[in-house]
Amino acid sequence: MIVETLIKFAGDMGIFNMDFRSAIMLGVACLFLFLAVNKGFEPLLLIPIGFGMLLSNMPVTGIFEAHPAEGTALDAMGLLTIFYLLKPILPSLIFMGVGAMTDFGPLIANPKSLYLGAAAQLGIFTSFTLAILVGFNAQEAASIGIIGGADGPTAIYITQRLAPHILGAVAVAAYSYMALVPVIQPPVMKALTSKKERAIKMEQLRPVTQREKILFPVMVTIVVVLLLPAAAPLVGMLMLGNLFKESGKTLRLSDTSANALINTVTILLGLAVGASAQGPTFLTMATIKIVVLGVLAFIVGTAGGVLLGKLMNALSGGKVNPLIGSAGVSAVPMAARVSQKVGQEANPSNFLLMHAMGPNVAGVIGSAVAASVMLSMFSGY
């Protein structure tokens, strides 16, 4: 009896049930944690993602199951499974928090920034086309393309609607590249610009009135949602959060959205995203293709913004620093900080942050709009 009990105990140990693919993913999880803690690559994203990946790849824990059997009681599900089931609403709540933290003043002061934000979405449509060419269907390709917007919540939102079977790969790729903005973008920016262009100092932006800041979220919601109803959950929540901030009448709601709410949702979403990267289902050829297409989309998006910035610089007589175009991807405010850093390397007195924030916040709107276009075109395709 004792021997049988010991054998059963040993058989239940994770070490005797480890799949080699899960072991590989444990290594990837540790790499994510290393990059977050030792290198400082967006720890708010990579630590929960890495730890979720670590937990879900431990054998026989029952902590995560992407597709629980129909009728399974909530109290019979693993902890991370419950977090994962919340994914339909978490991206919209993230957008509300982002809106409450975002100052659209630089975009309002310089509406031309909207073009740079739009140009940076080039990566989405380029990657979509390439995904079709390598064998993905339209719905899968649309989900993969959104990675190029460097917007994790939007990628999750559209993938769970169009191609839920590749959600794990798309989500991990999108959030990983968001965290690696400071690594991926600078080489592209420097390759496409001269030191003289990177050193350009831009004129100070005009002051923006409080009335403009209050009207902006209302008008954007009306215009965008009337044109693209599918954009309502993302753009609507983004602008609601911003209205909380700018109205001056809902300070408690603004503070909650920008702090407690978004921090809580980031933990839940990060753990759920990491948990979805289980070795047996994650390590496939399709995942490798998605990861490669995702980084290509991100590079092309960065290049698209910089190239339009160069064109605007030429048309303005040398008044626009092309580096701000790279901030058109919607990784707020990481991409704007990268523009600032690369600009200061060329000219220590350069201050591009506020100029880059215009394209950066335009990119948030742009990626949500691009996702809504894809959703409208391919939902039920």
VMD Tcl script that draws the C-alpha trace (Angstrom):
set ca {
  {0.00 0.00 0.00}
  {2.78 2.41 0.93}
  {4.72 1.50 -2.20}
  {1.65 2.07 -4.41}
  {1.04 5.42 -2.72}
  {4.63 6.49 -3.32}
  {4.44 5.39 -6.96}
  {1.23 7.35 -7.43}
  {2.78 10.38 -5.69}
  {5.81 10.18 -7.98}
  {3.56 9.76 -11.02}
  {1.72 12.96 -10.15}
  {4.93 14.97 -10.02}
  {5.29 17.48 -12.80}
  {8.87 16.45 -13.54}
  {7.70 13.00 -14.68}
  {4.99 14.47 -16.93}
  {7.03 17.15 -18.68}
  {6.63 17.43 -22.45}
  {9.77 18.64 -24.27}
  {7.80 21.48 -25.88}
  {6.60 22.64 -22.48}
  {10.21 22.54 -21.30}
  {11.19 24.82 -24.19}
  {8.41 27.25 -23.25}
  {9.64 27.29 -19.64}
  {12.96 28.51 -21.05}
  {11.15 31.17 -23.09}
  {9.24 32.26 -19.98}
  {12.48 32.64 -18.04}
  {13.90 34.67 -20.95}
  {10.91 37.02 -20.80}
  {11.37 37.46 -17.06}
  {15.10 38.11 -17.55}
  {14.44 40.77 -20.19}
  {11.85 42.42 -17.95}
  {13.85 42.42 -14.72}
  {17.47 42.69 -15.86}
  {17.04 44.69 -19.06}
  {13.97 46.73 -18.12}
  {12.03 45.82 -21.28}
  {8.49 46.84 -20.29}
  {8.27 44.82 -17.05}
  {4.60 45.74 -16.65}
  {3.92 43.58 -19.70}
  {6.64 40.95 -19.74}
  {6.53 39.93 -16.07}
  {2.85 38.87 -16.03}
  {3.15 37.36 -19.53}
  {6.32 35.48 -18.63}
  {4.92 34.21 -15.35}
  {1.64 33.16 -16.95}
  {3.66 31.23 -19.50}
  {5.70 29.67 -16.70}
  {2.61 28.51 -14.79}
  {0.67 27.15 -17.77}
  {3.61 25.05 -18.98}
  {4.02 23.30 -15.65}
  {2.55 19.79 -16.13}
  {-0.60 18.48 -14.39}
  {-1.39 21.71 -12.52}
  {-4.78 22.16 -14.18}
  {-4.26 25.91 -13.85}
  {-5.08 26.63 -17.49}
  {-7.16 25.13 -20.27}
  {-7.86 27.21 -23.35}
  {-11.06 25.34 -24.21}
  {-12.77 23.96 -21.09}
  {-15.47 21.38 -21.74}
  {-18.93 22.79 -22.23}
  {-20.84 22.90 -18.98}
  {-17.73 22.94 -16.78}
  {-18.52 24.75 -13.53}
  {-16.57 27.92 -12.83}
  {-15.19 26.53 -9.58}
  {-13.85 23.50 -11.47}
  {-11.77 25.63 -13.83}
  {-8.14 26.59 -13.32}
  {-7.35 30.11 -12.15}
  {-5.78 31.24 -15.42}
  {-8.63 29.67 -17.39}
  {-11.02 32.03 -15.61}
  {-8.78 34.99 -16.45}
  {-8.65 33.80 -20.07}
  {-12.44 33.66 -20.31}
  {-12.54 37.39 -19.51}
  {-10.64 38.23 -22.71}
  {-13.72 39.57 -24.59}
  {-13.97 42.58 -22.25}
  {-10.38 43.14 -21.09}
  {-9.10 44.93 -24.26}
  {-11.89 47.52 -24.06}
  {-11.15 48.14 -20.37}
  {-7.46 48.57 -21.23}
  {-8.48 51.17 -23.81}
  {-10.51 53.05 -21.20}
  {-7.46 53.21 -18.97}
  {-5.23 54.29 -21.86}
  {-7.71 57.06 -22.68}
  {-7.62 58.30 -19.10}
  {-3.83 58.50 -19.25}
  {-3.59 60.06 -22.71}
  {-3.22 63.71 -23.61}
  {-4.56 64.24 -27.12}
  {-3.33 67.85 -27.00}
  {-0.31 67.26 -29.28}
  {-2.58 65.69 -31.92}
  {-5.12 68.51 -31.64}
  {-2.33 71.11 -31.85}
  {-0.86 69.45 -34.93}
  {-3.62 67.58 -36.83}
  {-1.12 66.60 -39.53}
  {0.19 64.07 -37.00}
  {-2.84 62.01 -37.95}
  {-1.22 61.27 -41.32}
  {1.87 59.89 -39.58}
  {-0.29 57.68 -37.39}
  {-2.08 56.43 -40.51}
  {1.19 55.81 -42.38}
  {2.46 53.64 -39.54}
  {-0.49 51.30 -40.11}
  {1.15 50.30 -43.40}
  {2.64 47.35 -41.55}
  {-0.82 45.98 -40.82}
  {-1.86 45.75 -44.44}
  {1.57 44.60 -45.66}
  {1.59 41.76 -43.15}
  {-2.01 40.92 -44.05}
  {-1.01 40.51 -47.69}
  {2.06 38.43 -46.85}
  {0.02 36.20 -44.53}
  {-2.39 35.45 -47.37}
  {0.56 34.58 -49.62}
  {2.03 32.09 -47.13}
  {-1.22 30.21 -46.72}
  {-3.30 31.83 -43.96}
  {-6.95 32.55 -44.66}
  {-8.33 36.11 -44.65}
  {-9.49 36.03 -41.04}
  {-6.16 34.68 -39.79}
  {-4.25 37.16 -41.95}
  {-6.26 40.08 -40.56}
  {-5.46 38.98 -37.02}
  {-1.76 38.62 -37.80}
  {-1.61 41.97 -39.56}
  {-2.84 43.85 -36.49}
  {0.41 42.92 -34.73}
  {2.00 45.63 -36.89}
  {0.07 48.28 -35.00}
  {2.03 47.39 -31.82}
  {-1.26 47.32 -29.94}
  {-1.74 44.19 -27.84}
  {-5.34 44.79 -26.72}
  {-6.47 45.47 -30.29}
  {-4.70 42.33 -31.52}
  {-6.48 40.27 -28.87}
  {-9.83 41.91 -29.59}
  {-9.81 41.20 -33.32}
  {-8.21 37.74 -33.09}
  {-10.75 36.42 -30.61}
  {-13.46 37.54 -33.02}
  {-11.91 36.34 -36.28}
  {-9.40 33.56 -35.54}
  {-9.49 32.44 -31.90}
  {-7.43 29.33 -32.64}
  {-4.30 31.48 -33.21}
  {-4.98 33.86 -30.31}
  {-2.06 32.60 -28.22}
  {0.54 33.13 -30.93}
  {-0.84 36.53 -32.00}
  {-1.15 37.83 -28.43}
  {2.33 36.72 -27.38}
  {3.87 38.16 -30.56}
  {2.00 41.48 -30.22}
  {2.89 42.01 -26.57}
  {6.47 40.86 -27.06}
  {7.05 43.35 -29.86}
  {5.40 46.10 -27.84}
  {7.90 45.43 -25.07}
  {10.78 45.35 -27.56}
  {9.99 48.73 -29.17}
  {13.31 50.22 -27.90}
  {15.20 47.36 -29.57}
  {13.37 46.98 -32.89}
  {12.68 50.58 -33.87}
  {16.01 52.47 -33.60}
  {17.87 50.50 -36.32}
  {14.99 51.09 -38.75}
  {14.81 54.79 -37.87}
  {18.56 55.31 -38.29}
  {18.69 53.34 -41.54}
  {16.06 55.57 -43.14}
  {17.26 58.99 -41.93}
  {20.45 61.02 -41.99}
  {22.01 62.49 -38.86}
  {21.07 65.94 -40.16}
  {17.40 64.91 -40.36}
  {17.48 63.32 -36.90}
  {18.94 66.53 -35.47}
  {16.09 68.77 -36.70}
  {14.52 70.81 -33.91}
  {10.79 71.41 -34.28}
  {8.83 74.51 -33.33}
  {6.89 74.48 -30.08}
  {3.27 73.33 -30.42}
  {0.47 75.82 -29.95}
  {-1.49 75.76 -26.66}
  {-4.69 73.69 -26.78}
  {-7.79 74.94 -24.98}
  {-9.75 72.87 -22.50}
  {-12.83 73.16 -24.71}
  {-10.95 71.55 -27.60}
  {-9.81 68.69 -25.34}
  {-13.38 68.07 -24.15}
  {-14.91 68.20 -27.63}
  {-12.25 65.96 -29.17}
  {-13.30 62.59 -27.63}
  {-16.97 63.28 -28.27}
  {-16.45 64.22 -31.92}
  {-14.02 61.36 -32.61}
  {-16.51 58.86 -31.17}
  {-19.37 60.23 -33.26}
  {-17.42 60.35 -36.54}
  {-15.54 57.04 -36.20}
  {-18.42 54.94 -34.86}
  {-20.87 56.29 -37.45}
  {-18.42 55.29 -40.18}
  {-17.25 52.05 -38.53}
  {-19.74 50.67 -36.00}
  {-17.35 47.81 -35.20}
  {-14.98 50.39 -33.68}
  {-17.40 51.25 -30.86}
  {-15.99 48.93 -28.14}
  {-12.39 50.11 -28.57}
  {-12.66 53.71 -29.75}
  {-15.70 54.33 -27.53}
  {-13.93 53.18 -24.36}
  {-10.73 55.02 -25.33}
  {-12.60 58.27 -25.70}
  {-14.72 57.72 -22.60}
  {-11.55 57.34 -20.53}
  {-10.16 60.50 -22.09}
  {-13.39 62.40 -21.37}
  {-13.13 61.32 -17.72}
  {-9.70 62.97 -17.70}
  {-10.42 66.14 -19.64}
  {-13.89 67.05 -18.34}
  {-12.50 67.99 -14.94}
  {-15.74 66.72 -13.37}
  {-14.92 63.04 -12.91}
  {-11.52 63.02 -11.24}
  {-12.29 59.86 -9.24}
  {-13.34 57.96 -12.36}
  {-10.31 59.23 -14.25}
  {-7.98 58.23 -11.43}
  {-9.54 54.77 -11.14}
  {-9.38 54.17 -14.91}
  {-5.78 55.36 -15.21}
  {-4.49 53.51 -12.16}
  {-6.39 50.80 -10.28}
  {-8.48 49.57 -13.23}
  {-5.79 49.44 -15.89}
  {-3.27 47.92 -13.48}
  {-5.70 45.18 -12.50}
  {-6.67 44.46 -16.09}
  {-3.01 44.44 -17.19}
  {-2.26 41.73 -14.62}
  {-5.24 39.60 -15.70}
  {-4.61 40.06 -19.41}
  {-0.86 39.52 -19.11}
  {-1.31 36.26 -17.21}
  {-3.98 35.09 -19.67}
  {-1.78 35.93 -22.68}
  {1.19 34.11 -21.20}
  {-0.95 31.12 -20.23}
  {-2.14 30.74 -23.81}
  {1.43 29.94 -24.91}
  {1.42 26.27 -23.90}
  {4.18 24.26 -25.56}
  {2.17 21.43 -27.15}
  {-0.16 23.83 -28.98}
  {2.09 26.89 -29.27}
  {5.26 25.46 -30.81}
  {4.04 24.89 -34.36}
  {5.09 26.02 -37.81}
  {2.08 28.36 -37.91}
  {3.32 30.10 -34.76}
  {6.77 30.59 -36.28}
  {5.17 32.15 -39.36}
  {3.05 34.44 -37.16}
  {6.07 35.60 -35.14}
  {8.06 36.34 -38.33}
  {5.14 38.13 -40.01}
  {4.53 40.10 -36.82}
  {8.04 41.50 -36.66}
  {7.92 42.30 -40.40}
  {4.65 44.14 -39.84}
  {6.19 46.12 -37.01}
  {9.29 47.03 -39.06}
  {7.21 48.08 -42.07}
  {4.89 50.14 -39.84}
  {7.86 51.96 -38.33}
  {9.33 52.52 -41.79}
  {6.02 53.80 -43.15}
  {5.79 56.46 -40.46}
  {9.43 57.56 -40.90}
  {9.16 57.74 -44.71}
  {6.04 59.90 -44.54}
  {7.86 62.03 -41.96}
  {10.68 62.51 -44.51}
  {8.15 63.56 -47.13}
  {6.49 66.02 -44.73}
  {9.93 67.37 -43.86}
  {10.70 67.98 -47.53}
  {7.32 69.66 -48.13}
  {7.69 71.87 -45.04}
  {11.14 73.09 -45.98}
  {12.97 71.13 -43.30}
  {10.70 71.82 -40.33}
  {9.58 68.26 -39.52}
  {11.88 65.72 -37.88}
  {11.14 62.39 -39.62}
  {11.77 60.49 -36.38}
  {8.37 61.44 -35.02}
  {6.79 59.30 -37.75}
  {8.08 56.14 -36.10}
  {5.86 56.93 -33.11}
  {2.82 56.34 -35.32}
  {2.68 52.77 -34.09}
  {0.35 52.74 -31.12}
  {2.74 51.64 -28.36}
  {2.00 54.62 -26.08}
  {4.19 56.26 -24.85}
  {7.06 53.86 -25.58}
  {7.36 54.71 -29.28}
  {7.33 58.46 -28.55}
  {10.12 57.99 -26.00}
  {12.17 56.12 -28.60}
  {11.76 59.04 -31.03}
  {12.92 61.38 -28.28}
  {15.94 59.22 -27.42}
  {17.13 58.75 -31.01}
  {16.63 62.47 -31.69}
  {18.70 63.45 -28.67}
  {21.51 61.14 -29.75}
  {21.83 63.26 -32.90}
  {21.24 66.59 -31.14}
  {21.43 66.68 -27.31}
  {19.29 69.83 -27.21}
  {16.51 68.21 -29.22}
  {13.16 67.66 -27.53}
  {10.81 65.63 -29.70}
  {8.64 63.91 -27.09}
  {5.56 66.12 -27.36}
  {5.82 66.26 -31.15}
  {6.06 62.46 -31.25}
  {3.07 62.06 -28.94}
  {0.82 63.42 -31.73}
  {1.51 60.51 -34.12}
  {1.68 58.14 -31.15}
  {-1.88 58.80 -29.95}
  {-3.04 59.00 -33.58}
  {-1.63 55.48 -33.94}
  {-3.86 54.24 -31.12}
  {-6.90 55.50 -32.98}
  {-5.47 54.27 -36.29}
  {-4.89 50.70 -35.12}
  {-8.42 50.53 -33.67}
  {-9.83 51.85 -36.95}
  {-7.73 49.38 -39.00}
  {-8.93 46.53 -36.79}
  {-12.53 47.65 -37.25}
  {-12.10 47.72 -41.03}
  {-10.76 44.17 -40.91}
  {-13.56 43.08 -38.61}
  {-16.22 44.60 -40.87}
  {-14.72 43.02 -43.97}
  {-13.99 39.53 -42.70}
  {-16.37 38.80 -39.83}
  {-18.37 35.78 -40.92}
  {-16.18 35.49 -44.02}
}
mol new
graphics top color blue
foreach p $ca { graphics top sphere $p radius 0.5 }
foreach p [lrange $ca 0 end-1] q [lrange $ca 1 end] { graphics top cylinder $p $q radius 0.2 }
display resetview
